[in-house]
Amino acid sequence: MEIVITGGMFKGRKLHVPNNINVRPTMSFIREAIFSSLGNMVKDSTFLDLYAGFGTVGIEALSRGAKKVIFVEKNRKCIDVIKKNLDILDCFEKASLYCMSVENFVRFSDGVYKIIYLDPPYSIDCSSIIKEILSKGLLANSGIIIWETSIRSNINRESLNIVKEKRYGESLLLYIGEYYG
């Protein structure tokens, strides 16, 4: 598998990705669509990458000008891959890595994030995690939560403030918050 950064200062750079870890990285055309829709919102933002996997989306955010990216991933092998890629790109100082469950991170976090990206295994319903993020005030004013899930997921849409939905093949991006881009 080959992953290439699609935009920003690292555009065209290849990321180290092992084949022996069961992770579904966000495809390049979906990453391009996400960052195109966010526009200048990424520049100087604090970006939270939940269920980070190999960190592809968070590294893309750094490439496109995020001030800080927080990666949360419970798989130690994935955290090691993220570290290696941050070292290769020489941007480790703009990142924080947490090897823990997303639930625990959200429970104990007191940070405020402009953009929060969730890309769990498609079988995981993040509705309750998103509600906790919002109730704890982890999302900045005029911030956005983006949840990548499957078009087949059974989501309680009424409980979330979904302001935009985009379908890309089997993937569905849900934009939650006050953002109207």
N, CA and C atoms as a LAMMPS dump frame, in Angstrom:
ITEM: TIMESTEP
0
ITEM: NUMBER OF ATOMS
543
ITEM: BOX BOUNDS ff ff ff
-5.0000000000000000e+02 5.0000000000000000e+02
-5.0000000000000000e+02 5.0000000000000000e+02
-5.0000000000000000e+02 5.0000000000000000e+02
ITEM: ATOMS id mol type element x y z
1 1 1 N 0.845 -1.17 0
2 1 2 C 0 0 0
3 1 3 C 0.898 1.243 0
4 2 1 N 0.515 2.229 -0.784
5 2 2 C 1.278 3.472 -0.829
6 2 3 C 0.351 4.637 -0.496
7 3 1 N 0.794 5.487 0.41
8 3 2 C 0.025 6.68 0.772
9 3 3 C 0.891 7.895 0.472
10 4 1 N 0.309 8.832 -0.269
11 4 2 C 1.004 10.044 -0.675
12 4 3 C 0.217 11.239 -0.164
13 5 1 N 0.914 12.218 0.399
14 5 2 C 0.264 13.451 0.858
15 5 3 C -0.249 14.216 -0.362
16 6 1 N -1.494 14.701 -0.283
17 6 2 C -2.15 15.285 -1.457
18 6 3 C -2.01 16.796 -1.584
19 7 1 N -1.603 17.482 -0.522
20 7 2 C -1.494 18.937 -0.63
21 7 3 C -0.631 19.534 0.457
22 8 1 N -0.325 20.817 0.297
23 8 2 C 0.462 21.521 1.298
24 8 3 C 1.955 21.341 1.114
25 9 1 N 2.708 21.643 2.17
26 9 2 C 4.165 21.639 2.069
27 9 3 C 4.766 20.254 1.879
28 10 1 N 4.041 19.185 2.222
29 10 2 C 4.539 17.827 2.027
30 10 3 C 3.896 17.153 0.815
31 11 1 N 3.227 17.912 -0.018
32 11 2 C 2.527 17.345 -1.176
33 11 3 C 3.473 16.464 -1.986
34 12 1 N 2.986 15.26 -2.294
35 12 2 C 3.767 14.318 -3.08
36 12 3 C 4.665 13.412 -2.263
37 13 1 N 4.847 13.723 -0.985
38 13 2 C 5.709 12.879 -0.135
39 13 3 C 4.986 11.578 0.204
40 14 1 N 5.737 10.49 0.149
41 14 2 C 5.186 9.178 0.47
42 14 3 C 5.358 8.9 1.954
43 15 1 N 4.339 8.307 2.547
44 15 2 C 4.389 7.921 3.95
45 15 3 C 4.749 6.45 4.067
46 16 1 N 5.482 6.14 5.126
47 16 2 C 5.796 4.745 5.443
48 16 3 C 4.516 4.085 5.956
49 17 1 N 4.118 2.992 5.321
50 17 2 C 2.924 2.266 5.74
51 17 3 C 3.207 0.765 5.653
52 18 1 N 3.194 0.079 6.787
53 18 2 C 3.41 -1.37 6.745
54 18 3 C 2.16 -2.087 6.216
55 19 1 N 2.359 -3.236 5.622
56 19 2 C 1.235 -4.012 5.086
57 19 3 C 0.664 -4.992 6.096
58 20 1 N 1.332 -5.187 7.214
59 20 2 C 0.931 -6.231 8.15
60 20 3 C 0.053 -5.738 9.303
61 21 1 N -0.487 -4.543 9.183
62 21 2 C -1.379 -4.015 10.221
63 21 3 C -2.736 -3.769 9.567
64 22 1 N -3.787 -4.259 10.194
65 22 2 C -5.13 -4.156 9.627
66 22 3 C -5.721 -2.769 9.888
67 23 1 N -5.424 -1.83 8.988
68 23 2 C -5.911 -0.448 9.1
69 23 3 C -6.454 -0.039 7.738
70 24 1 N -7.536 0.746 7.744
71 24 2 C -8.132 1.257 6.516
72 24 3 C -7.827 2.753 6.433
73 25 1 N -6.707 3.12 5.794
74 25 2 C -6.379 4.549 5.702
75 25 3 C -7.393 5.288 4.82
76 26 1 N -7.62 6.549 5.136
77 26 2 C -8.501 7.382 4.324
78 26 3 C -7.865 7.557 2.947
79 27 1 N -8.633 7.256 1.919
80 27 2 C -8.121 7.323 0.554
81 27 3 C -7.785 8.76 0.153
82 28 1 N -6.842 8.888 -0.769
83 28 2 C -6.338 10.209 -1.147
84 28 3 C -7.438 11.13 -1.68
85 29 1 N -8.353 10.628 -2.493
86 29 2 C -9.384 11.509 -3.037
87 29 3 C -10.348 11.983 -1.953
88 30 1 N -10.526 11.189 -0.908
89 30 2 C -11.368 11.63 0.217
90 30 3 C -10.622 12.679 1.035
91 31 1 N -9.319 12.47 1.258
92 31 2 C -8.526 13.482 1.979
93 31 3 C -8.539 14.803 1.222
94 32 1 N -8.369 14.735 -0.095
95 32 2 C -8.406 15.961 -0.898
96 32 3 C -9.75 16.665 -0.746
97 33 1 N -10.832 15.902 -0.766
98 33 2 C -12.166 16.489 -0.633
99 33 3 C -12.361 17.123 0.751
100 34 1 N -11.896 16.446 1.778
101 34 2 C -12.02 16.974 3.145
102 34 3 C -11.298 18.316 3.247
103 35 1 N -10.047 18.342 2.837
104 35 2 C -9.254 19.559 3.02
105 35 3 C -9.677 20.666 2.063
106 36 1 N -10.203 20.295 0.924
107 36 2 C -10.757 21.296 0.011
108 36 3 C -11.982 21.951 0.652
109 37 1 N -12.821 21.148 1.297
110 37 2 C -14.021 21.699 1.929
111 37 3 C -13.681 22.561 3.146
112 38 1 N -12.58 22.259 3.822
113 38 2 C -12.182 23.036 5.004
114 38 3 C -11.473 24.333 4.627
115 39 1 N -10.837 24.358 3.471
116 39 2 C -10.167 25.567 3.002
117 39 3 C -9.172 26.109 4.014
118 40 1 N -9.248 27.403 4.264
119 40 2 C -8.312 28.083 5.174
120 40 3 C -8.534 27.769 6.648
121 41 1 N -9.592 27.034 6.951
122 41 2 C -9.883 26.692 8.342
123 41 3 C -8.742 25.89 8.978
124 42 1 N -7.991 25.149 8.174
125 42 2 C -6.925 24.278 8.695
126 42 3 C -5.722 25.099 9.147
127 43 1 N -5.428 26.174 8.447
128 43 2 C -4.238 26.983 8.742
129 43 3 C -4.267 27.465 10.193
130 44 1 N -3.189 27.187 10.902
131 44 2 C -2.995 27.583 12.31
132 44 3 C -4.013 26.96 13.267
133 45 1 N -4.671 25.88 12.857
134 45 2 C -5.669 25.236 13.711
135 45 3 C -5.033 24.209 14.642
136 46 1 N -5.799 23.833 15.651
137 46 2 C -5.485 22.687 16.481
138 46 3 C -6.407 21.573 16
139 47 1 N -5.805 20.501 15.512
140 47 2 C -6.505 19.425 14.81
141 47 3 C -6.418 18.156 15.633
142 48 1 N -7.542 17.543 15.937
143 48 2 C -7.588 16.314 16.727
144 48 3 C -7.946 15.155 15.802
145 49 1 N -7.035 14.192 15.676
146 49 2 C -7.216 13.026 14.814
147 49 3 C -7.511 11.818 15.702
148 50 1 N -8.804 11.47 15.817
149 50 2 C -9.237 10.354 16.654
150 50 3 C -9.346 9.085 15.812
151 51 1 N -8.968 7.948 16.398
152 51 2 C -8.829 6.692 15.654
153 51 3 C -7.832 6.946 14.525
154 52 1 N -6.68 7.442 14.867
155 52 2 C -5.716 7.97 13.898
156 52 3 C -5.163 6.933 12.925
157 53 1 N -5.164 5.671 13.29
158 53 2 C -4.592 4.672 12.387
159 53 3 C -3.141 4.996 12.107
160 54 1 N -2.784 5.161 10.835
161 54 2 C -1.422 5.517 10.462
162 54 3 C -1.183 7.027 10.506
163 55 1 N -2.2 7.807 10.89
164 55 2 C -2.029 9.253 11.023
165 55 3 C -2.101 10.017 9.716
166 56 1 N -2.602 9.392 8.69
167 56 2 C -2.61 9.992 7.357
168 56 3 C -3.339 11.332 7.32
169 57 1 N -4.526 11.4 7.927
170 57 2 C -5.313 12.638 7.886
171 57 3 C -4.642 13.717 8.733
172 58 1 N -4.159 13.363 9.902
173 58 2 C -3.472 14.345 10.74
174 58 3 C -2.206 14.875 10.106
175 59 1 N -1.445 14.002 9.453
176 59 2 C -0.227 14.453 8.765
177 59 3 C -0.597 15.35 7.59
178 60 1 N -1.683 15.02 6.909
179 60 2 C -2.177 15.891 5.831
180 60 3 C -2.528 17.272 6.4
181 61 1 N -3.12 17.304 7.601
182 61 2 C -3.453 18.588 8.241
183 61 3 C -2.18 19.385 8.538
184 62 1 N -1.134 18.719 9.029
185 62 2 C 0.137 19.407 9.261
186 62 3 C 0.695 19.964 7.96
187 63 1 N 0.616 19.174 6.906
188 63 2 C 1.108 19.607 5.602
189 63 3 C 0.385 20.855 5.116
190 64 1 N -0.881 20.969 5.495
191 64 2 C -1.708 22.079 5.028
192 64 3 C -1.782 23.239 6.026
193 65 1 N -0.893 23.227 7.026
194 65 2 C -0.743 24.394 7.876
195 65 3 C -1.317 24.334 9.266
196 66 1 N -1.783 23.169 9.721
197 66 2 C -2.262 23.07 11.103
198 66 3 C -1.115 23.413 12.051
199 67 1 N -1.435 24.132 13.099
200 67 2 C -0.428 24.522 14.091
201 67 3 C -0.033 23.332 14.953
202 68 1 N -1.009 22.487 15.282
203 68 2 C -0.778 21.351 16.169
204 68 3 C -1.758 20.243 15.799
205 69 1 N -1.271 19.003 15.774
206 69 2 C -2.138 17.853 15.554
207 69 3 C -1.956 16.878 16.703
208 70 1 N -3.079 16.461 17.273
209 70 2 C -3.089 15.48 18.349
210 70 3 C -3.602 14.179 17.743
211 71 1 N -2.794 13.135 17.81
212 71 2 C -3.137 11.822 17.274
213 71 3 C -3.539 10.915 18.434
214 72 1 N -4.707 10.281 18.328
215 72 2 C -5.162 9.34 19.353
216 72 3 C -5.417 8 18.669
217 73 1 N -4.681 7 19.115
218 73 2 C -4.78 5.66 18.518
219 73 3 C -4.375 4.652 19.583
220 74 1 N -5.183 3.617 19.782
221 74 2 C -4.859 2.646 20.84
222 74 3 C -3.885 1.557 20.411
223 75 1 N -3.656 1.402 19.108
224 75 2 C -2.747 0.374 18.606
225 75 3 C -1.311 0.903 18.626
226 76 1 N -0.473 0.298 19.448
227 76 2 C 0.92 0.735 19.618
228 76 3 C 1.69 0.671 18.302
229 77 1 N 1.436 -0.33 17.475
230 77 2 C 2.133 -0.432 16.183
231 77 3 C 1.783 0.758 15.289
232 78 1 N 0.539 1.183 15.32
233 78 2 C 0.129 2.359 14.53
234 78 3 C 0.804 3.624 15.053
235 79 1 N 0.883 3.761 16.368
236 79 2 C 1.563 4.921 16.965
237 79 3 C 3.023 4.955 16.505
238 80 1 N 3.662 3.793 16.456
239 80 2 C 5.049 3.728 15.986
240 80 3 C 5.174 4.165 14.522
241 81 1 N 4.185 3.812 13.693
242 81 2 C 4.182 4.23 12.288
243 81 3 C 4.031 5.754 12.201
244 82 1 N 3.128 6.308 13.008
245 82 2 C 2.934 7.77 13.009
246 82 3 C 4.243 8.457 13.41
247 83 1 N 4.881 7.971 14.475
248 83 2 C 6.158 8.549 14.925
249 83 3 C 7.194 8.531 13.806
250 84 1 N 7.302 7.393 13.124
251 84 2 C 8.28 7.269 12.054
252 84 3 C 7.998 8.296 10.952
253 85 1 N 6.73 8.452 10.56
254 85 2 C 6.393 9.407 9.501
255 85 3 C 6.607 10.854 9.944
256 86 1 N 6.308 11.162 11.184
257 86 2 C 6.564 12.511 11.695
258 86 3 C 8.063 12.808 11.692
259 87 1 N 8.865 11.801 12.036
260 87 2 C 10.325 11.961 11.993
261 87 3 C 10.811 12.168 10.568
262 88 1 N 10.319 11.355 9.646
263 88 2 C 10.718 11.473 8.239
264 88 3 C 10.418 12.88 7.711
265 89 1 N 9.263 13.425 8.098
266 89 2 C 8.84 14.751 7.616
267 89 3 C 9.371 15.889 8.482
268 90 1 N 10.057 15.546 9.561
269 90 2 C 10.631 16.539 10.473
270 90 3 C 9.574 17.515 11.01
271 91 1 N 8.463 16.95 11.476
272 91 2 C 7.404 17.807 12.035
273 91 3 C 6.895 17.273 13.372
274 92 1 N 7.744 16.506 14.062
275 92 2 C 7.356 15.897 15.333
276 92 3 C 6.983 16.948 16.384
277 93 1 N 7.619 18.138 16.32
278 93 2 C 7.364 19.166 17.34
279 93 3 C 5.953 19.744 17.255
280 94 1 N 5.26 19.511 16.145
281 94 2 C 3.89 20.018 15.987
282 94 3 C 2.847 18.946 16.286
283 95 1 N 3.277 17.846 16.88
284 95 2 C 2.374 16.715 17.107
285 95 3 C 2.436 16.24 18.547
286 96 1 N 1.317 15.691 18.996
287 96 2 C 1.251 14.96 20.262
288 96 3 C 0.576 13.637 19.963
289 97 1 N 1.111 12.561 20.524
290 97 2 C 0.573 11.23 20.291
291 97 3 C 0.09 10.627 21.601
292 98 1 N -1.095 10.026 21.546
293 98 2 C -1.676 9.365 22.708
294 98 3 C -2.045 7.946 22.319
295 99 1 N -1.396 6.981 22.963
296 99 2 C -1.699 5.573 22.73
297 99 3 C -2.726 5.156 23.778
298 100 1 N -3.994 5.36 23.442
299 100 2 C -5.091 5.057 24.355
300 100 3 C -6.388 5.016 23.574
301 101 1 N -7.44 4.561 24.219
302 101 2 C -8.733 4.526 23.546
303 101 3 C -9.259 5.948 23.376
304 102 1 N -10.03 6.134 22.335
305 102 2 C -10.654 7.437 22.086
306 102 3 C -11.575 7.797 23.25
307 103 1 N -12.295 6.818 23.76
308 103 2 C -13.211 7.075 24.877
309 103 3 C -12.473 7.646 26.073
310 104 1 N -11.328 7.057 26.427
311 104 2 C -10.552 7.568 27.561
312 104 3 C -9.969 8.945 27.27
313 105 1 N -9.478 9.149 26.047
314 105 2 C -8.932 10.456 25.707
315 105 3 C -9.998 11.535 25.858
316 106 1 N -11.168 11.298 25.296
317 106 2 C -12.25 12.291 25.369
318 106 3 C -12.672 12.503 26.824
319 107 1 N -12.745 11.438 27.584
320 107 2 C -13.158 11.539 28.988
321 107 3 C -12.22 12.44 29.786
322 108 1 N -10.907 12.361 29.515
323 108 2 C -9.938 13.083 30.324
324 108 3 C -9.392 14.348 29.674
325 109 1 N -9.724 14.602 28.427
326 109 2 C -9.185 15.768 27.726
327 109 3 C -9.84 17.057 28.209
328 110 1 N -9.03 18.109 28.246
329 110 2 C -9.585 19.439 28.534
330 110 3 C -9.148 20.425 27.448
331 111 1 N -8.675 19.901 26.332
332 111 2 C -8.252 20.748 25.216
333 111 3 C -9.445 21.267 24.431
334 112 1 N -9.177 22.224 23.571
335 112 2 C -10.191 22.756 22.666
336 112 3 C -9.6 22.671 21.261
337 113 1 N -10.375 22.109 20.353
338 113 2 C -9.884 21.797 19.015
339 113 3 C -10.769 22.438 17.949
340 114 1 N -10.145 23.015 16.95
341 114 2 C -10.873 23.651 15.842
342 114 3 C -11.48 22.61 14.905
343 115 1 N -10.713 21.555 14.642
344 115 2 C -11.175 20.49 13.757
345 115 3 C -10.954 19.156 14.467
346 116 1 N -12.003 18.351 14.526
347 116 2 C -11.924 17.027 15.132
348 116 3 C -12.337 16.021 14.072
349 117 1 N -11.436 15.089 13.785
350 117 2 C -11.678 14.094 12.747
351 117 3 C -11.746 12.716 13.385
352 118 1 N -12.822 11.992 13.111
353 118 2 C -12.994 10.633 13.624
354 118 3 C -13.077 9.67 12.452
355 119 1 N -12.229 8.662 12.454
356 119 2 C -12.237 7.641 11.411
357 119 3 C -12.103 6.266 12.055
358 120 1 N -13.166 5.852 12.769
359 120 2 C -13.111 4.56 13.446
360 120 3 C -13.345 3.413 12.467
361 121 1 N -13.131 2.175 12.924
362 121 2 C -13.635 1.06 12.116
363 121 3 C -15.123 1.317 11.858
364 122 1 N -15.57 1.012 10.663
365 122 2 C -16.938 1.374 10.279
366 122 3 C -18.014 0.774 11.177
367 123 1 N -17.694 -0.264 11.922
368 123 2 C -18.683 -0.886 12.81
369 123 3 C -18.925 -0.075 14.082
370 124 1 N -18.098 0.915 14.347
371 124 2 C -18.222 1.704 15.586
372 124 3 C -19.107 2.922 15.355
373 125 1 N -20.119 3.062 16.213
374 125 2 C -21.002 4.231 16.18
375 125 3 C -20.408 5.285 17.121
376 126 1 N -20.041 6.418 16.57
377 126 2 C -19.39 7.477 17.357
378 126 3 C -20.367 8.514 17.907
379 127 1 N -21.655 8.283 17.784
380 127 2 C -22.642 9.279 18.235
381 127 3 C -22.431 9.681 19.685
382 128 1 N -22.244 8.704 20.578
383 128 2 C -22.097 9.04 22.002
384 128 3 C -20.776 9.76 22.267
385 129 1 N -19.719 9.397 21.549
386 129 2 C -18.432 10.085 21.708
387 129 3 C -18.555 11.533 21.239
388 130 1 N -19.237 11.739 20.121
389 130 2 C -19.431 13.099 19.607
390 130 3 C -20.259 13.928 20.583
391 131 1 N -21.286 13.335 21.156
392 131 2 C -22.098 14.056 22.153
393 131 3 C -21.241 14.453 23.351
394 132 1 N -20.35 13.558 23.784
395 132 2 C -19.466 13.88 24.913
396 132 3 C -18.483 14.989 24.538
397 133 1 N -17.94 14.938 23.326
398 133 2 C -17.045 15.995 22.843
399 133 3 C -17.749 17.344 22.926
400 134 1 N -18.977 17.379 22.446
401 134 2 C -19.733 18.638 22.431
402 134 3 C -20.121 19.086 23.843
403 135 1 N -20.546 18.153 24.686
404 135 2 C -20.965 18.53 26.043
405 135 3 C -19.792 19.004 26.892
406 136 1 N -18.588 18.499 26.618
407 136 2 C -17.399 18.913 27.364
408 136 3 C -16.777 20.191 26.811
409 137 1 N -17.27 20.681 25.681
410 137 2 C -16.722 21.899 25.103
411 137 3 C -15.365 21.702 24.451
412 138 1 N -15.089 20.497 23.935
413 138 2 C -13.802 20.231 23.3
414 138 3 C -13.723 20.819 21.888
415 139 1 N -14.879 21.112 21.297
416 139 2 C -14.905 21.711 19.973
417 139 3 C -14.92 23.234 20.111
418 140 1 N -13.973 23.885 19.441
419 140 2 C -13.882 25.352 19.493
420 140 3 C -15.115 25.983 18.854
421 141 1 N -15.38 27.239 19.228
422 141 2 C -16.441 27.993 18.558
423 141 3 C -16.14 28.013 17.072
424 142 1 N -17.14 27.832 16.273
425 142 2 C -17.051 27.757 14.809
426 142 3 C -16.136 26.629 14.342
427 143 1 N -15.949 25.612 15.188
428 143 2 C -15.174 24.439 14.809
429 143 3 C -16.052 23.414 14.115
430 144 1 N -15.443 22.327 13.686
431 144 2 C -16.173 21.286 12.969
432 144 3 C -15.664 19.909 13.385
433 145 1 N -16.597 18.969 13.448
434 145 2 C -16.28 17.556 13.642
435 145 3 C -16.579 16.874 12.318
436 146 1 N -15.641 16.048 11.861
437 146 2 C -15.848 15.271 10.645
438 146 3 C -15.735 13.799 11.019
439 147 1 N -16.789 13.059 10.728
440 147 2 C -16.837 11.63 11.052
441 147 3 C -16.891 10.853 9.746
442 148 1 N -15.862 10.037 9.511
443 148 2 C -15.872 9.151 8.345
444 148 3 C -16.443 7.815 8.765
445 149 1 N -17.499 7.391 8.078
446 149 2 C -18.162 6.139 8.398
447 149 3 C -18.587 5.465 7.097
448 150 1 N -19.342 4.41 7.212
449 150 2 C -19.823 3.687 6.04
450 150 3 C -21.207 4.191 5.65
451 151 1 N -21.5 4.133 4.371
452 151 2 C -22.851 4.502 3.931
453 151 3 C -23.884 3.537 4.508
454 152 1 N -23.451 2.375 4.966
455 152 2 C -24.348 1.364 5.534
456 152 3 C -24.537 1.517 7.045
457 153 1 N -23.828 2.438 7.667
458 153 2 C -23.932 2.611 9.116
459 153 3 C -25.32 3.095 9.496
460 154 1 N -25.795 2.573 10.598
461 154 2 C -27.093 2.993 11.13
462 154 3 C -26.826 4.083 12.169
463 155 1 N -26.981 5.343 11.755
464 155 2 C -26.625 6.481 12.603
465 155 3 C -27.886 7.211 13.029
466 156 1 N -27.949 7.574 14.295
467 156 2 C -29.063 8.38 14.794
468 156 3 C -28.779 9.844 14.438
469 157 1 N -29.159 10.236 13.232
470 157 2 C -28.862 11.574 12.721
471 157 3 C -29.552 12.68 13.522
472 158 1 N -30.686 12.386 14.102
473 158 2 C -31.446 13.414 14.826
474 158 3 C -30.715 13.902 16.07
475 159 1 N -29.851 13.075 16.606
476 159 2 C -29.149 13.456 17.838
477 159 3 C -27.886 14.272 17.561
478 160 1 N -27.532 14.429 16.267
479 160 2 C -26.318 15.143 15.9
480 160 3 C -26.674 16.347 15.032
481 161 1 N -25.912 17.4 15.158
482 161 2 C -26.124 18.59 14.32
483 161 3 C -25.306 18.431 13.034
484 162 1 N -25.802 17.57 12.138
485 162 2 C -25.096 17.311 10.879
486 162 3 C -25.412 18.454 9.92
487 163 1 N -24.375 19.18 9.533
488 163 2 C -24.571 20.339 8.656
489 163 3 C -24.239 20.031 7.204
490 164 1 N -23.581 18.878 6.981
491 164 2 C -23.207 18.52 5.621
492 164 3 C -22.901 17.027 5.589
493 165 1 N -23.286 16.364 4.502
494 165 2 C -22.953 14.959 4.276
495 165 3 C -22.395 14.82 2.873
496 166 1 N -21.329 14.028 2.747
497 166 2 C -20.748 13.754 1.432
498 166 3 C -20.467 12.262 1.337
499 167 1 N -20.877 11.681 0.222
500 167 2 C -20.657 10.255 -0.011
501 167 3 C -19.545 10.08 -1.039
502 168 1 N -18.628 9.143 -0.738
503 168 2 C -17.525 8.797 -1.628
504 168 3 C -17.447 7.274 -1.681
505 169 1 N -18.061 6.669 -2.681
506 169 2 C -18.109 5.214 -2.759
507 169 3 C -18.805 4.656 -1.537
508 170 1 N -18.114 3.795 -0.793
509 170 2 C -18.668 3.191 0.421
510 170 3 C -18.516 4.084 1.653
511 171 1 N -17.78 5.182 1.51
512 171 2 C -17.519 6.068 2.652
513 171 3 C -18.512 7.211 2.698
514 172 1 N -18.843 7.611 3.915
515 172 2 C -19.731 8.736 4.154
516 172 3 C -19.04 9.681 5.122
517 173 1 N -18.94 10.946 4.742
518 173 2 C -18.388 11.963 5.635
519 173 3 C -19.539 12.765 6.211
520 174 1 N -19.589 12.843 7.526
521 174 2 C -20.589 13.645 8.22
522 174 3 C -19.879 14.831 8.861
523 175 1 N -20.328 16.035 8.533
524 175 2 C -19.768 17.261 9.108
525 175 3 C -20.747 17.704 10.196
526 176 1 N -20.239 17.856 11.407
527 176 2 C -21.078 18.123 12.567
528 176 3 C -20.58 19.388 13.246
529 177 1 N -21.479 20.323 13.507
530 177 2 C -21.114 21.564 14.184
531 177 3 C -21.765 22.737 13.519
532 178 1 N -21.114 23.886 13.61
533 178 2 C -21.67 25.122 13.075
534 178 3 C -21.066 25.502 11.734
535 179 1 N -20.171 24.698 11.206
536 179 2 C -19.47 24.988 9.959
537 179 3 C -20.395 24.804 8.761
538 180 1 N -20.389 25.738 7.847
539 180 2 C -21.268 25.649 6.676
540 180 3 C -20.511 25.731 5.379
541 181 1 N -19.259 25.26 5.298
542 181 2 C -18.455 25.357 4.084
543 181 3 C -18.877 24.425 2.992
